[in-house]
Amino acid sequence: MKTSLRAWRGAFVATAAVALVASCSKSQDSLVVFQLTADAQAANLSSLTVSVGTVEKTFPLEGGLSENALSFGVYVPSSVTGQVGVGAKATPSSGCVGYKGTANIEIPSAGATVIVPIVMRHEYVCTGDGGITDGGGTAGRSGSDGGAGASGTAGASGSAGMSGTAGATGTAGAQGTAGVSGTAGAQGTAGASGTAGVGGTAGTSGTAGATGTAGVSGAVPVLSKCVEVNHDDTVACTSSCDFSTEDWAVYGVAFSPDGTLMVTGGNDGRVKIWNVVNQVPTPSGHVLKGTGAGSVAFSPDGKLLAVGRDGTVELWSVGSWTAPLRSLTVSYVVYGVAFSPDSTQVISVDHDESSASSTKGDLYVHAVTGGAALHNLSISSVYSLAVAKTLVGGALPVAVSTFTGLVQLTTLDATGFAAPTKLTVNSDGSSAEAVEFSPDGATVVSGGDDGIVHFWSLSATGASETTPTIDLSMALNDNSEDVYALAFDPSGANLIVGGGFFGSLTSFGAVSRKQVGVEYDTPNVYDIVSVTDSSAAKLIAAGEIDCGCVVVCKQ
């Protein structure tokens, strides 16, 4: 069984420990004690490297790591105080599949002792993996629509791209005001019929309807015009970033509905605001700081930004980045957040990270005006969230993927959440990493650690799986073996898949389930863990697992 790359995103207080291993103490040196846990597959690890700032120490591992905490100590100079990034990387005796974990700590003063519990996570650890941190994420919107309004008269079907918003029929030229009938010629010898008023100059055909705003015609998402930008404040994404200050995973990416803003959310707790002009995102200078895994979402009306935190969902008024408008209370760390189609409600899901064995979590709906949750539903083993963009049969489809290989499918209406239906994604029980709805809400897709994307057709009577599936490891040449992010384009014709183990971004036909267009491979083989597509910005953005890297592809 494969273990999820990002099944444990936070730290917890360990309940077991073994003898401390540490270097010799100096009088004012501070001691950082790592309490490390991992899953049952970590028994084959042979070496451990732990780091505090620039101080690094390597230990041999006998018997690897396990769910019982092992403690390792590192002394750091008295000059190292305040906020410090720490990390741990465990490697096997052979191969590239090891474990990583990171945290931020506070060393209050010289000579202090700080205990930092870290849950180690399954990760690719060979050269070029970008240090000792990692991540994962949630999928977003995708696609672009429209095309060729062609003389205003019905937009000429928009060259197959969702009819190009019909070109608004060119407003019809107001019928040319009819020329007032030529004043009838005063009947003087028939007046030559008054020369008929010349028909009112015909109204000039309604100025052709401005070509229907083109909308990229719902074409295959373009993944050949891609660059990397950095969620962190450094200039570029590299394979040698400083793991204590730069090696962050970008779990969340989102565009504002008008395409003028992009936001990136990372496991550093920072949400970075970008301005988008002429398909180029530029940092705005605004960074929203806190603790959390990086979940972000804009409201459909463009007025609010939701940010998932530890114990809260922050609502920010778009354009005003000095303080949250309000906060909505949840119990644990938020793993996913979304808005209802009418922008009046916020749906979120959280997960208890207090211990490696915890499976507790809840699905919530709050009013954007604040107050206690309107409804909640207990969901175990939470991994990621998807909310449909439209009501189906009067209710809103909602799905939560889990690290037990299932999708919990429910609906939300005025009475609350319906009892969930369980859909099997990974029969071996490995994590279902990503889940997403088609634009019309009629299809839900999910994939995970076995590399297979499954499709279900939704109806009033339930969910029915359709074939074929997409097997990412068989379809691609770069050996991506895991499905970490999913997004439909607005037409529903194409599905963008973010790949893991060797990072990739690929489009597949939603009907044919075959690859369309070119495959994008991340330069440093960092996994793609979040993806979104904006027809307004004419950009696709995807978060990577290391070094704060974000892929941006022009459409």
Solvent accessible surface area in square Angstrom, and as a share of the most:
residue,aa,sasa,rsa
1,M,152,0.68
2,K,68,0.29
3,T,24,0.14
4,S,5,0.03
5,L,7,0.03
6,R,0,0.00
7,A,6,0.05
8,W,40,0.14
9,R,23,0.09
10,G,22,0.21
11,A,48,0.37
12,F,17,0.07
13,V,118,0.68
14,A,15,0.11
15,T,139,0.81
16,A,42,0.32
17,A,60,0.47
18,V,81,0.46
19,A,86,0.67
20,L,85,0.42
21,V,70,0.40
22,A,43,0.33
23,S,47,0.31
24,C,125,0.75
25,S,73,0.47
26,K,146,0.62
27,S,107,0.69
28,Q,102,0.45
29,D,26,0.13
30,S,0,0.00
31,L,21,0.11
32,V,0,0.00
33,V,14,0.08
34,F,0,0.00
35,Q,27,0.12
36,L,0,0.00
37,T,1,0.01
38,A,4,0.03
39,D,29,0.15
40,A,89,0.69
41,Q,82,0.37
42,A,0,0.00
43,A,62,0.48
44,N,96,0.49
45,L,4,0.02
46,S,42,0.27
47,S,35,0.23
48,L,0,0.00
49,T,25,0.14
50,V,0,0.00
51,S,0,0.00
52,V,1,0.00
53,G,18,0.17
54,T,137,0.80
55,V,39,0.22
56,E,106,0.47
57,K,63,0.27
58,T,81,0.47
59,F,9,0.04
60,P,109,0.69
61,L,15,0.07
62,E,168,0.75
63,G,63,0.60
64,G,4,0.04
65,L,3,0.01
66,S,44,0.28
67,E,110,0.49
68,N,100,0.51
69,A,3,0.02
70,L,39,0.19
71,S,6,0.04
72,F,14,0.06
73,G,0,0.00
74,V,3,0.02
75,Y,49,0.19
76,V,1,0.01
77,P,62,0.39
78,S,48,0.31
79,S,98,0.63
80,V,36,0.21
81,T,64,0.37
82,G,23,0.22
83,Q,134,0.59
84,V,15,0.09
85,G,8,0.08
86,V,3,0.01
87,G,0,0.00
88,A,0,0.00
89,K,44,0.19
90,A,0,0.00
91,T,39,0.23
92,P,17,0.10
93,S,98,0.63
94,S,92,0.59
95,G,62,0.60
96,C,40,0.24
97,V,54,0.31
98,G,0,0.00
99,Y,5,0.02
100,K,0,0.00
101,G,0,0.00
102,T,22,0.13
103,A,21,0.16
104,N,80,0.41
105,I,13,0.07
106,E,89,0.40
107,I,0,0.00
108,P,94,0.59
109,S,60,0.39
110,A,41,0.32
111,G,40,0.38
112,A,18,0.14
113,T,87,0.50
114,V,22,0.13
115,I,102,0.52
116,V,7,0.04
117,P,24,0.15
118,I,4,0.02
119,V,8,0.04
120,M,3,0.01
121,R,12,0.04
122,H,30,0.14
123,E,6,0.03
124,Y,34,0.13
125,V,10,0.06
126,C,37,0.22
127,T,140,0.82
128,G,25,0.24
129,D,9,0.05
130,G,1,0.01
131,G,21,0.20
132,I,7,0.04
133,T,1,0.00
134,D,0,0.00
135,G,0,0.00
136,G,0,0.00
137,G,0,0.00
138,T,22,0.13
139,A,26,0.20
140,G,15,0.15
141,R,126,0.46
142,S,3,0.02
143,G,3,0.03
144,S,10,0.06
145,D,41,0.21
146,G,3,0.02
147,G,3,0.03
148,A,43,0.33
149,G,0,0.00
150,A,45,0.35
151,S,77,0.49
152,G,1,0.01
153,T,101,0.59
154,A,68,0.52
155,G,0,0.00
156,A,60,0.47
157,S,75,0.48
158,G,0,0.00
159,S,68,0.44
160,A,98,0.76
161,G,0,0.00
162,M,98,0.44
163,S,57,0.37
164,G,0,0.00
165,T,103,0.60
166,A,45,0.35
167,G,5,0.04
168,A,79,0.61
169,T,82,0.48
170,G,7,0.06
171,T,115,0.67
172,A,80,0.62
173,G,23,0.22
174,A,84,0.65
175,Q,168,0.75
176,G,10,0.10
177,T,117,0.68
178,A,77,0.60
179,G,24,0.23
180,V,123,0.71
181,S,90,0.58
182,G,21,0.20
183,T,119,0.69
184,A,78,0.60
185,G,28,0.27
186,A,96,0.74
187,Q,161,0.71
188,G,48,0.46
189,T,135,0.79
190,A,80,0.62
191,G,21,0.21
192,A,83,0.64
193,S,90,0.58
194,G,11,0.11
195,T,110,0.64
196,A,77,0.60
197,G,19,0.19
198,V,125,0.72
199,G,55,0.53
200,G,12,0.11
201,T,120,0.70
202,A,89,0.69
203,G,19,0.19
204,T,112,0.65
205,S,101,0.65
206,G,6,0.05
207,T,118,0.68
208,A,49,0.38
209,G,14,0.13
210,A,88,0.68
211,T,77,0.45
212,G,6,0.06
213,T,117,0.68
214,A,57,0.44
215,G,19,0.18
216,V,50,0.29
217,S,32,0.21
218,G,13,0.13
219,A,52,0.40
220,V,59,0.34
221,P,8,0.05
222,V,52,0.30
223,L,4,0.02
224,S,75,0.48
225,K,130,0.55
226,C,27,0.16
227,V,95,0.55
228,E,46,0.21
229,V,27,0.16
230,N,8,0.04
231,H,0,0.00
232,D,15,0.08
233,D,103,0.53
234,T,55,0.32
235,V,150,0.86
236,A,62,0.48
237,C,18,0.11
238,T,58,0.34
239,S,50,0.32
240,S,97,0.63
241,C,19,0.11
242,D,60,0.31
243,F,29,0.12
244,S,10,0.07
245,T,78,0.45
246,E,26,0.12
247,D,0,0.00
248,W,19,0.07
249,A,0,0.00
250,V,0,0.00
251,Y,2,0.01
252,G,1,0.01
253,V,8,0.05
254,A,11,0.08
255,F,20,0.08
256,S,6,0.04
257,P,66,0.41
258,D,92,0.48
259,G,5,0.05
260,T,68,0.40
261,L,24,0.12
262,M,0,0.00
263,V,0,0.00
264,T,0,0.00
265,G,0,0.00
266,G,0,0.00
267,N,31,0.16
268,D,20,0.10
269,G,3,0.03
270,R,34,0.12
271,V,1,0.01
272,K,10,0.04
273,I,1,0.00
274,W,6,0.02
275,N,64,0.33
276,V,13,0.07
277,V,100,0.58
278,N,132,0.68
279,Q,45,0.20
280,V,76,0.44
281,P,14,0.09
282,T,74,0.43
283,P,68,0.43
284,S,31,0.20
285,G,69,0.66
286,H,84,0.37
287,V,42,0.24
288,L,4,0.02
289,K,153,0.65
290,G,36,0.35
291,T,94,0.55
292,G,19,0.18
293,A,4,0.03
294,G,5,0.05
295,S,2,0.02
296,V,15,0.08
297,A,15,0.12
298,F,22,0.09
299,S,0,0.00
300,P,67,0.42
301,D,77,0.40
302,G,21,0.20
303,K,139,0.59
304,L,20,0.10
305,L,0,0.00
306,A,0,0.00
307,V,1,0.00
308,G,1,0.01
309,R,11,0.04
310,D,80,0.42
311,G,16,0.15
312,T,41,0.24
313,V,0,0.00
314,E,24,0.11
315,L,0,0.00
316,W,14,0.05
317,S,40,0.26
318,V,41,0.24
319,G,58,0.56
320,S,55,0.36
321,W,28,0.10
322,T,132,0.77
323,A,61,0.47
324,P,50,0.32
325,L,88,0.44
326,R,83,0.30
327,S,63,0.41
328,L,1,0.01
329,T,100,0.58
330,V,11,0.06
331,S,68,0.44
332,Y,55,0.21
333,V,18,0.10
334,V,0,0.00
335,Y,1,0.00
336,G,1,0.01
337,V,15,0.09
338,A,20,0.15
339,F,15,0.06
340,S,7,0.05
341,P,45,0.28
342,D,97,0.50
343,S,11,0.07
344,T,67,0.39
345,Q,53,0.24
346,V,1,0.00
347,I,0,0.00
348,S,1,0.00
349,V,0,0.00
350,D,0,0.00
351,H,0,0.00
352,D,9,0.05
353,E,24,0.11
354,S,67,0.43
355,S,37,0.24
356,A,20,0.16
357,S,91,0.59
358,S,13,0.09
359,T,59,0.34
360,K,116,0.49
361,G,3,0.03
362,D,25,0.13
363,L,0,0.00
364,Y,15,0.06
365,V,1,0.00
366,H,2,0.01
367,A,23,0.18
368,V,21,0.12
369,T,107,0.62
370,G,21,0.20
371,G,58,0.55
372,A,89,0.69
373,A,37,0.29
374,L,83,0.41
375,H,56,0.25
376,N,89,0.46
377,L,36,0.18
378,S,89,0.57
379,I,3,0.02
380,S,56,0.36
381,S,4,0.03
382,V,0,0.00
383,Y,1,0.00
384,S,3,0.02
385,L,15,0.08
386,A,6,0.04
387,V,13,0.08
388,A,2,0.01
389,K,67,0.28
390,T,51,0.29
391,L,102,0.51
392,V,57,0.33
393,G,89,0.85
394,G,59,0.57
395,A,15,0.12
396,L,5,0.02
397,P,6,0.04
398,V,0,0.00
399,A,0,0.00
400,V,0,0.00
401,S,0,0.00
402,T,2,0.01
403,F,29,0.12
404,T,64,0.37
405,G,0,0.00
406,L,45,0.22
407,V,0,0.00
408,Q,15,0.07
409,L,18,0.09
410,T,5,0.03
411,T,52,0.30
412,L,9,0.05
413,D,67,0.35
414,A,99,0.76
415,T,120,0.70
416,G,6,0.06
417,F,29,0.12
418,A,47,0.37
419,A,93,0.72
420,P,47,0.29
421,T,69,0.40
422,K,129,0.55
423,L,12,0.06
424,T,76,0.44
425,V,4,0.02
426,N,3,0.01
427,S,109,0.70
428,D,66,0.34
429,G,26,0.25
430,S,3,0.02
431,S,3,0.02
432,A,0,0.00
433,E,0,0.00
434,A,4,0.03
435,V,4,0.02
436,E,10,0.04
437,F,1,0.00
438,S,8,0.05
439,P,35,0.22
440,D,90,0.47
441,G,0,0.00
442,A,40,0.31
443,T,34,0.20
444,V,1,0.00
445,V,0,0.00
446,S,0,0.00
447,G,0,0.00
448,G,0,0.00
449,D,1,0.01
450,D,48,0.25
451,G,0,0.00
452,I,48,0.24
453,V,0,0.00
454,H,28,0.12
455,F,2,0.01
456,W,11,0.04
457,S,50,0.32
458,L,28,0.14
459,S,70,0.45
460,A,118,0.91
461,T,137,0.80
462,G,38,0.36
463,A,34,0.26
464,S,69,0.44
465,E,82,0.37
466,T,47,0.27
467,T,110,0.64
468,P,72,0.46
469,T,48,0.28
470,I,3,0.01
471,D,47,0.25
472,L,0,0.00
473,S,46,0.30
474,M,157,0.70
475,A,43,0.33
476,L,12,0.06
477,N,148,0.76
478,D,27,0.14
479,N,92,0.47
480,S,0,0.00
481,E,65,0.29
482,D,5,0.03
483,V,0,0.00
484,Y,7,0.03
485,A,0,0.00
486,L,0,0.00
487,A,0,0.00
488,F,10,0.04
489,D,1,0.00
490,P,22,0.14
491,S,42,0.27
492,G,19,0.19
493,A,50,0.39
494,N,10,0.05
495,L,0,0.00
496,I,0,0.00
497,V,0,0.00
498,G,0,0.00
499,G,0,0.00
500,G,0,0.00
501,F,45,0.19
502,F,53,0.22
503,G,3,0.02
504,S,0,0.00
505,L,0,0.00
506,T,0,0.00
507,S,0,0.00
508,F,1,0.00
509,G,8,0.08
510,A,13,0.10
511,V,132,0.76
512,S,56,0.36
513,R,33,0.12
514,K,145,0.61
515,Q,70,0.31
516,V,41,0.23
517,G,50,0.48
518,V,82,0.47
519,E,39,0.18
520,Y,31,0.12
521,D,72,0.37
522,T,5,0.03
523,P,91,0.57
524,N,28,0.14
525,V,51,0.29
526,Y,3,0.01
527,D,5,0.02
528,I,0,0.00
529,V,0,0.00
530,S,0,0.00
531,V,0,0.00
532,T,5,0.03
533,D,7,0.04
534,S,11,0.07
535,S,43,0.28
536,A,54,0.42
537,A,8,0.06
538,K,98,0.42
539,L,0,0.00
540,I,0,0.00
541,A,0,0.00
542,A,0,0.00
543,G,0,0.00
544,E,0,0.00
545,I,2,0.01
546,D,3,0.01
547,C,1,0.00
548,G,0,0.00
549,C,0,0.00
550,V,0,0.00
551,V,0,0.00
552,V,4,0.02
553,C,0,0.00
554,K,83,0.35
555,Q,40,0.18
